[in-house]
Amino acid sequence: MGDLVRDQLETEGWRSFEIKKKKDREPSCWISPDGKWYNVPVAFHGTFAWHVVKDLKSISDEDLLKYDIIGKAGDILVREFKWIMIEDDYFGCGTIVRGYQNMSEAQYKVMKEFFGNKPLFRGWTVRAMWLAKEEMKEEGKEDERGIKDGYNR
């Protein structure tokens, strides 16, 4: 499977992972701020993020290596570009959602449509994440890049 994912990223690009039909969506994915869903196996979240960041930031391969962005691409995609990363519940602790603090309305809608009221990590529903994000915003706990205290709290 790994070779297939890498080959698709190299030949067709990251945009080829977009899933438009709800029935084809999987709980291991990336969601763009405009609500586009990209099925990505958990083992390839970093590789996918690297390709997206490289494209969105228009960074050369040399600069990516120079600044060690490859290992940090997921953080950059979540923090700077406000994407949401979802990891399926592999260990029985719940589906992990990173970046919900900066969730856009489009991301909320597509996540709510997929997960409904199912409890995710720590028992939170998508609605609870949205309300927590709004509450943090009202309390002034965010700056221009999002929530001040980190993206995974």
C-alpha positions in Angstrom: 0.0 0.0 0.0 2.9 2.4 0.9 4.2 2.3 -2.7 0.8 3.0 -4.1 0.3 6.1 -1.9 3.8 7.4 -2.6 3.4 6.7 -6.4 0.0 8.5 -6.4 1.5 11.5 -4.6 4.4 11.7 -7.0 2.5 11.1 -10.2 -0.9 12.6 -9.6 -0.3 15.0 -6.8 -1.9 15.6 -3.4 -5.1 16.9 -4.9 -5.8 13.5 -6.4 -6.7 12.2 -2.8 -9.8 14.4 -2.6 -13.0 12.4 -1.9 -16.1 14.1 -3.1 -18.7 11.5 -2.2 -19.6 11.0 1.4 -19.9 7.2 1.0 -16.2 7.1 0.0 -14.8 9.0 2.9 -12.7 7.3 5.5 -11.9 8.4 9.1 -8.2 8.7 8.4 -7.9 12.0 6.5 -7.0 15.6 6.1 -9.6 18.3 5.7 -8.8 21.6 4.1 -10.3 24.9 5.4 -12.8 24.9 2.5 -14.1 21.5 3.6 -12.5 19.3 1.1 -11.9 15.8 2.4 -8.7 13.9 1.5 -8.5 10.2 2.5 -4.9 9.5 3.6 -3.8 6.4 5.6 -2.4 7.4 9.0 1.1 6.2 8.1 1.2 8.8 5.3 -0.2 11.8 7.0 3.3 13.4 7.2 4.2 12.6 3.6 0.9 14.0 2.3 1.3 17.1 4.5 4.8 17.6 3.1 3.5 17.6 -0.5 0.7 20.1 0.4 3.0 22.4 2.3 5.5 22.3 -0.5 2.8 23.3 -3.0 1.0 25.9 -0.8 4.2 27.6 0.4 6.0 27.3 -3.0 9.1 26.0 -1.3 11.9 24.3 -3.2 13.0 20.8 -2.2 16.3 22.3 -1.1 14.7 24.8 1.3 12.4 22.1 2.6 15.4 20.0 3.5 17.4 23.0 4.7 14.8 24.0 7.3 13.8 20.4 8.2 10.2 21.1 7.2 9.6 17.5 6.1 9.3 16.4 9.8 7.2 19.4 10.7 4.9 19.5 7.6 1.8 18.3 9.6 2.3 21.0 12.2 2.7 23.7 9.5 -0.4 22.5 7.7 -2.5 22.6 10.9 -1.1 25.8 12.4 -0.4 28.0 9.3 -2.9 26.7 6.8 -5.6 25.7 9.3 -6.2 22.2 8.0 -7.6 19.5 10.2 -5.9 16.1 10.5 -8.0 13.1 11.6 -6.5 9.8 12.7 -8.7 6.7 12.9 -9.2 5.0 16.2 -6.5 2.3 16.0 -5.8 1.9 19.7 -9.2 2.1 21.2 -8.7 5.6 22.6 -11.0 7.4 20.1 -10.6 9.1 16.8 -8.0 11.9 17.2 -8.7 15.3 15.7 -5.9 17.8 15.4 -6.5 21.4 14.5 -10.2 21.7 15.6 -9.4 24.9 17.5 -9.2 26.7 14.1 -12.1 24.8 12.5 -13.9 26.6 9.7 -17.6 26.4 9.2 -16.9 24.3 6.0 -14.8 21.8 8.0 -17.4 21.7 10.8 -20.1 20.8 8.3 -18.2 18.0 6.5 -17.0 16.5 9.8 -20.5 16.7 11.3 -21.9 15.1 8.2 -19.4 12.2 8.5 -19.2 11.6 12.2 -22.6 12.8 13.3 -22.8 12.7 17.1 -20.3 9.9 17.5 -17.9 10.5 20.4 -14.4 11.0 19.2 -11.2 11.4 21.2 -11.8 12.0 24.9 -15.5 11.6 24.2 -15.9 14.9 22.3 -18.3 15.2 19.5 -17.7 17.4 16.5 -20.3 19.8 17.9 -18.5 19.9 21.2 -15.2 20.8 19.4 -17.0 23.6 17.5 -18.5 25.0 20.7 -15.1 24.8 22.5 -13.4 26.6 19.6 -16.0 29.3 19.7 -15.7 29.7 23.5 -11.9 30.0 23.3 -12.4 32.6 20.6 -14.8 34.6 22.7 -12.5 34.5 25.7 -9.6 35.9 23.6 -7.5 32.8 23.8 -6.5 33.0 20.2 -4.1 35.0 18.2 -3.7 35.6 14.4 -2.6 32.0 13.9 -5.2 30.4 16.1 -5.3 29.2 19.6 -2.4 30.5 21.6 -1.8 27.4 23.7 -1.2 25.0 20.9 -3.3 23.2 18.4 -3.8 19.8 20.1 -5.2 20.7 23.5 
